[in-house]
Amino acid sequence: MPIKFIIFIILSIIVAIFAVKNMDMVEVSFYDFRLNSHDFHVPLLVVILVSLAFGFFLAWIDGWVAKMKLKAIIRQNNKTIESLDEELRKYKKPSLPEYTESDR
């Protein structure tokens, strides 16, 4: 885990340096639901950081979904193991009592 953290810090520093060096205003255009074009001016820093945050959010959602799928598979496998153990106990022969000299 520490290596991922170090890589994250290094990438964050690189992005921060790039963003600070590019403080120019940029025009952002997008369409709304009625296909009307909207334009507004924001610093490049904001565009970069919002894009980065959105990418991290999507990666987090993807990891969370994968984790939930794995938990469901583990839960299903545990139920299967329990049912197989139960079936195995059912088919096992009961152990015979031990015979000792005092039982004669």
C-alpha positions in Angstrom: 0.0 0.0 0.0 2.8 2.5 0.7 4.1 2.4 -2.9 0.6 3.3 -4.2 0.5 6.2 -1.8 4.0 7.5 -2.9 3.0 7.2 -6.6 -0.3 9.1 -5.8 1.7 11.9 -4.0 4.2 12.2 -6.9 1.4 12.4 -9.5 -0.5 14.9 -7.4 2.6 17.1 -7.2 3.1 16.9 -11.0 -0.6 17.8 -11.6 -0.4 20.7 -9.1 2.8 22.1 -10.7 1.2 21.9 -14.2 -2.0 23.5 -13.0 -0.2 26.4 -11.2 1.9 27.1 -14.3 -1.2 27.2 -16.5 -3.4 29.8 -14.7 -4.7 31.3 -17.9 -8.4 31.6 -18.4 -10.0 29.1 -20.8 -13.4 29.0 -22.4 -15.4 25.9 -21.6 -18.4 25.1 -23.8 -21.1 22.6 -23.3 -24.6 21.8 -24.4 -27.6 21.6 -22.1 -30.5 19.1 -22.4 -32.1 21.3 -25.1 -28.9 21.4 -27.1 -28.3 25.0 -26.4 -24.6 25.9 -26.3 -23.3 27.6 -23.1 -19.8 29.1 -22.8 -18.1 30.3 -19.7 -14.5 31.3 -18.7 -12.7 29.5 -15.9 -9.0 29.2 -14.9 -7.3 26.2 -16.5 -6.5 25.0 -12.9 -10.2 24.5 -12.2 -10.7 22.5 -15.4 -7.7 20.3 -14.7 -8.6 19.7 -11.0 -12.3 19.0 -11.8 -11.3 16.5 -14.5 -8.9 14.8 -12.2 -11.4 14.6 -9.4 -14.0 13.2 -11.8 -11.5 10.6 -12.9 -10.7 9.6 -9.3 -14.4 9.4 -8.5 -15.0 7.1 -11.5 -12.1 4.9 -10.5 -13.4 4.7 -6.9 -16.9 3.7 -8.1 -15.3 1.0 -10.3 -13.3 -0.4 -7.4 -16.3 -0.3 -5.1 -18.5 -2.2 -7.6 -15.7 -4.8 -8.0 -15.4 -5.1 -4.3 -19.2 -5.7 -3.9 -19.1 -8.4 -6.6 -16.3 -10.1 -4.9 -18.1 -10.0 -1.5 -21.2 -11.5 -3.2 -19.1 -14.3 -4.7 -17.4 -15.0 -1.3 -20.8 -15.1 0.5 -22.1 -17.5 -2.2 -19.0 -19.7 -1.9 -19.3 -19.8 1.9 -22.9 -21.0 1.7 -21.9 -23.7 -0.7 -19.1 -24.8 1.6 -21.5 -24.9 4.5 -24.0 -27.0 2.6 -21.3 -29.4 1.4 -20.0 -29.8 5.0 -23.5 -30.5 6.1 -23.9 -33.1 3.4 -20.5 -34.7 4.2 -21.5 -35.0 7.9 -24.7 -36.6 6.9 -22.9 -39.3 4.9 -20.1 -40.0 7.3 -20.5 -43.1 9.3 -20.7 -42.6 13.0 -17.6 -43.6 14.8 -17.7 -46.9 16.7 -17.1 -46.8 20.4 -13.7 -47.9 21.5 -13.3 -51.4 22.8 -11.4 -51.7 26.1 -10.4 -54.6 28.3 -12.8 -53.4 31.0 -15.8 -53.8 28.7 -15.5 -57.7 28.7 
